[in-house]
């Protein structure tokens, strides 16, 4: 973020950074919900022998799954918005420019639309590998640019 604001202040970089910071604890909450509650209920379901208890666990699971989906969508909104805003701030940066900014905006825009459109299911075409390569290129460029600053 500081590299994007090195030449001049860019509100899109500042807001994008803030959205990225907000996305991090949302991801931690999502991992806690998925990793503890969902796994624990799955184990309880498998271990239970009485059908009435299994049905109760299944109902509880479905209810908690709605919270999980909501948390996932909140993360998507903050995370993708952060990168889209950072992409906009890259457009006029001498360190990144349109070569990095425009693909970032397009990639994260498409990914956001796909993830939100297909929620609660993952999209049939996963953009994560392509987006990850772009993020890697941005980090490499950031390290190269930091040497000259």
Secondary structure, 3 states (H helix, E strand, C coil): CCCCCCCCCCHHHHHHHHHHHHHHHHHHHHHHHHHHHHHHHHHHHHHCCCHHHHHHHHHHHHHHHHHHHHHHHHHHHHHHHHHHHHHHHHHCCCCCHHHHHHHHHHHHHHHHHHHHHHCCCCCCCCCHHHHHHHHHHHHHHHHHHHHHC
